[in-house]
Amino acid sequence: FFGSMIGALAKGLPSLISLIKK
């Protein structure tokens, strides 16, 4: 469970950062 959650975070973080840095 936690493994998949960390995977989702790892996938979501880059997109969030790119949105903030836009």
Secondary structure, 3 states (H helix, E strand, C coil): CHHHHHHHHHHHHHHHHHHHHC
